[in-house]
Amino acid sequence: MMLIDGKWSADWQPVQATDSKGGFVRQISGFRNWVTPDGSAGPSGEAGFQAVAGRYHLYVALICPWASRTLIARKLKGLKDVVSVSVVEPALTDQGWRFGDYPGSDRDSVNGATYIHEIYTRADPHYTGRATVPVLWDRQRGTIVSNESAEIVRMFNAGFGDLANNAFDLYPEHLRAGIDELNARIYPRLNNGVYRAGFATTQIAYEEAFAEVFGILDELEKRLAGTGPFLFGEDFTEADIRLFVTLVRFDAAYHGLFKCNLRRLADYAALSRYLIRVLDVPGIRETVSIDHIKRGYYSIRALNPNGIVPLGPDLPGLAPVVLAPATAPQERPA
């Protein structure tokens, strides 16, 4: 389920670790360097990663909300021609994320890898840990800059200097305290809360996560009913990205598969309007693939042993479900 001293150890498993109550514990990211305009060191890691067009490559999965954060930031900051991208296939394999030919996916044209875990061992032949996405790769040094989505978003926002669209700030100084405070509530209770519910190994761990998921959704419903169009009024920030990537997956995956079924997102009027507003921000809709999201989550055998992918639900603002005839029509005799 992970790399141990650079060797793939077992079939992929979704539960990384558990706490004393059987709750899901997420792995801490292992690469924490920063791209900066002049190559100086960032808040963590080492120096030497200067912002240069064409030097960096982003590996993502469209199923993954953490990876989708970085895709959105790349789009909004105008870095399409600065940082290239590869998308893995949606279905998780026994060796984790795989490159391939599923529609919307890519082969790895940078390193020629078949699986994401090969990218990790190129960066560190003795790496121990899970091979997660996103991964920001440095072509020049042949290594991983970062696999921490929150930090990659901030790199894309401020680390690429004049290569980025600096008229658009996802982390404006006057809102930073509020953004940090809201992020600190949304992450454990919602972004990771749905995973804590879905991958809980005991009833008490599930119930605690479930209560926190719907507690924060109720709170956000009230906030967005009284303000808007975004979490901080007219300013679209990284906090909106963090919230959006979970909301857009909620009814398609978390409500059913992860047993977060007290209410659908569609039952929240303000959150539903908010979701459409974010989808309508130029560049964001093209980062969303409900097909990849459903095929990816429903490929997790621990949660869906038969691998059946649901056809629904119809999601406002996204492509409607099209039903084929149950049986082929019979030809009339001549």
N, C-alpha and C positions, 0 to 999 in steps of 0.2 A: 503493500500500500504506500510505500515511500522509498526514497533512496537512502541507503545506508552505506556510508563510505564510498559513494559513487556507484553503487550497484542497486538495481531495481529489486525490491525485496519480496513482493507478493502482489496478488490481485488488488486492484484499486478498491478502497473502502471509504465511504463518506465520513465516518466518524473518526476524527483525528485523535481526540483524547476526551476524557470525561472528568468532571469534578466529583466531589464526595457524594453528591446527590444523583449522580448519573447524568448530569447535564453536559451538553456539547461544549467543547472548548476548542477555539480556533487557534491554529498555529500562528506564531509571530513571524512576520516576513524576515527573510534571511539576508537580503541585499538592500542596503539603505544608503547608497550614494546619491548625489544630486547633480543634475546638469545645471550649470550656472553660465551667465553671459561671458564671463572671463575665465572660466575653468577653475575658479577658487572653490574651496570646500564649502559644502552646504551645512545645514544643521546637524547632519550625521554623515558618517562615511569619510571618504578621502577625496582629495582634490584631483583634478585631471580630466574632468568631463565638461569640456567647453561646448557651448551651443554652436553647432555648425550644421548647416543644411545638408541632409543626406547622410549624416553620420549615424543617426539613431533609428532603430526599428522597434516597433511595438508589436508584441504577440498578445492576442486576445482571443476570448471565446464570447460569442454573442449571447450565449446562455447566461454568462456570469455577470452579476450586477457589479462586482468590483471592477472587472475589466471594462464594462460599459461606462463606468465613470470616466475612465481615461479616454475612451473613444469620443465621448461627448466633449470633454475639455479640449481635445485635439481639434475637433470640428469648430468649436466656438472661438478658439484662439487662432484659427486660420493657419494651422500647422500641417495641412494636408500634403503640401509639397516639401515639407521640411522633415517630417518623421513618417516613414513608410510603415505599413501595417500588414500583418498576416493573421488570418482568422482560422482557428482550428475547427474541426468538425464538431457538431453539437453532442453526439452520443459519446458518453464516457466509456472507455475500453478498460480491459484488465490492466493496461499500462497507463491509464489516465488519458490526458488530452492528446489527440492524434491529428496530424495534418492529413488532408485528403481532398477528394473531389465532390463531396456533398455540396449541393447548391448553396452558394454564399460562403463557402470555405476555400482555403488556399493550400497549395503545397508550400513548403518552406524554401523559398528561393534564396534566402540569406545564408543559412547554415546547412541546408539539405537534410534536416532532421525529419524523422518520422513521428516522433513523440516529443512533447514539451520537455519531458525529463532529460532528453538528450541535450537540450539547451543548457540546463543546469550543470550537467557534467562537463560541458565544454567550458563553462565559466569556472568550475571548480571540480576537478576529477574526483575529489574525495567528499563531495557535498553529501550531507545527511539532512533529510527533511522532505517535505512534500513538494512536488513540482506543480506550483500553482500559476494561474494567470491573474493579472497581466504581468508581462515581463518587458521591461525596457532594455533593449540590447544595444551595445556600443560596437559598431562594426570596426572602428579603428583599433580599439584595444582588445577586441574579441572576448568581451565579458558582459555580464549583467550589470547594468547601472542600478536598477531597483526592481523589486517585485512587490512594492507596497503601493497600492492604488491611491491612497490619500495623498501620498507624497508625490507621485507621478502627476496627479491633477495639479498640485501646486507648482511643480516644475513647469508644466505646460502653461500655467497661468503667468509665471514671472521669470522662469529660468532661461527662456529663449530670447530675451531682450527684444531687439528690433525685428527679429525673424517672426515674431508673433503679432497678432492684432492687439495692440495695447490700448485701444479705445474701449476694450471690453475687459473688465476686471472681475474675476470670480471671487476674489478675496480682498475687497476694498478695505483700506485701513480703518475707516470710521465704523465699519460693521464687524471687525474681526472678533471682538469680545463676544458679541451676540452670536455670531456664526459658530465660534468654538463651543459656546455653552449649548447651543441647540444641537450641534453635531454630537456632543457628549451624551445627550439624552436620546437622540434618534438611533445612534449606532447600536448600543446594547439592547434596547427595547424593541427596535423594529428591524433595522438592517440585519443584525445578527440574531435578533429575537425570533424571526421566522425559522432560522436554522436551528436555534435552540429548541424550538417546538418540534420541528420535523425530525430532528436527529436525537431527540431525548431518548434515553434508555431506561428511564423510570417514570412512573405516573406523576410523581411530585415535581420532577424537573420539567416535564411537559406542561403541567398546569401552571407553574410559575411563569414560564415563558409565554404561554398563551395569554395569561392575564396582562402581562406587560405589553404584548403586541397590541391588544385591543385597547388598553389604557392609553398608549401613545397615539393610536389612530383617533380615538375620541378627542384627545387633546388637540391634535393637529386639525381635526375637522372644525373645532371651535375657533382655532386661530385663523384658519383660512376663510371661514365664514365672516370674520370681522375685519380682515385685512386683505391685501392682495394687490396685484394679481399673483405675486410670489410670496415666499416666506418673509421677505424683508421689503414688502411693498413693491415698488417699481424695479428694484435691483434684483436681477437674477444672479445668484451666487452659487458657490460650491455646495451649500446646504441644500439648495433645490436639486442639484444633481444627485446628491446622496439619497434624498427622499424619493425622487422620481424613479430611480432604477429599481427600488423595491416595489413601489406602487404599480409600475407597469407589469410586473410579474405576479402580482398578488392573486388576481382571480384566475389567471392561467395556470399557476403552479402551487402557490402557497396555500390557497384556500382549501384545495382538495388534497393534494399529495402530502403537504406538510401539516395537515389537520388544523389549520388556522381558520376554522369554519364557523365562528360565531356570527360573523357578517361578511359579505362580499365587499370589495371596494365599491362596487356599483351601488351599494346601500348607503354610501356616504356622499351626499350631494355636493358639498364643498370640495372634498378631495377628488371627486370625479371631474368637476369643472376644472380644477387645478391640473389634473393629469392631461386634459385636452389642451390647456394653455401651454404646458411645457412641450407637448408633442408638436405644437404649432410654432415653437421657436425654431427659426431656420437652422437646419443641419441636424436637429435632434432625432426627428422621425427616422431618418435613414440609418441611425445606429441601432434601431430596434428590429429584431426578427422574432416574432411570436412563434414561428415554425421552429427556429433554433431553440428558443426557450422551452417549448413543450417537449421537443424531441430530446433535449438535453436532460431536463429534470426527470422525465419519465423513463430515461435509460438507466436510472439508478436502481439497480436490482434489489438493493436492501429495502427500498420503499415500494418498488413496482416489479415484482419478480417476473411477470409475464411480458413486460415491456410494451403493453398496449398504450398508445398515445391517444388521449381524448381528442375528439374533433372540436369541441367547444372550449371555452365559451365565446360568444360574440362579444367583442370588446369595443366600446365606443372609441371612435377616432382611429381605429386600426382596421385592417382588411376583414370584411365579414366572412363568416364560415359559409362555404358553399357545399351543399349536400348533393352527392351523386345519387342517381336512382338506386334503390335497394337491389333491383334485379334488372338485367338488361332487357329492353323491350323485344318482344318476339316479332320476327318478320312475318308479314302476311303472305299467305300462299299466292302464287302468281295466278 
